[in-house]
Amino acid sequence: MSDYDIIYMQEVNELLLATYSISVLDTGLSCAEWQLRFGDRPANEAVEFYAEEYGLTELE
């Protein structure tokens, strides 16, 4: 995993935790799987796309 990949996944994890109170581990996807499915998008767009796909509700 490159430094960019590590930083990207940290950002994804932080966004998931802050917005939906779940971590990347909670998604059931490994970091490699996440990047294969969503890695072509910026972290914030990837998290939004995942949330829409799986019907997540934002924290208030």
N, C-alpha and C positions, 0 to 999 in steps of 0.2 A: 504494500500500500504506500503510495507516495505521500509526501507532506500535504499536498493539495487534497488528496482523498481523506486524510485524517481530519484536516480542518473542515472540509465539507461535511463529513459525517458528524463532527462535533456540533456544527451549526444546525444540522437537521435534528439532532437529538435535543438540543436546547430549544428549538422551535416547537418540537412535539411536546416536550415537557411543559413549556410555558403556555402553550395554546390548548393542548388537549390532555395534559397530565398523563401522557404515556411516553415511554422511551422507544428507541429503535428496537430494543430487545422485545418490548411488548407487542411490536407489530408482527413478530414471528419471522421476520426477515433478517438474514445476516447482512452485514455491511455490503458484502459483494452482491448479494441479491438486490438490495435496495438500489445500489448504483447501476445494476443492469436494467432495472425497471424504471428508475426515475432520475438517474444520474445525468441525463442530458438536459435537465432543467435546473435552474438556480434553486438553492435549498428552500427558499420560501415558497416558490411555485411547486416544488416537488411535494412539500408537506401539504399544501392546499389541495393538490391533485389527489394525494393519498387519502386525505380526509374526506373529500367528496366521493371518492371511489368506495370507501368503506363506511360512509354515513356517520362520521365523527361529529360531535357537537363541541363547539368551542366553550372553554371555561368562561365564566362571567367574572 
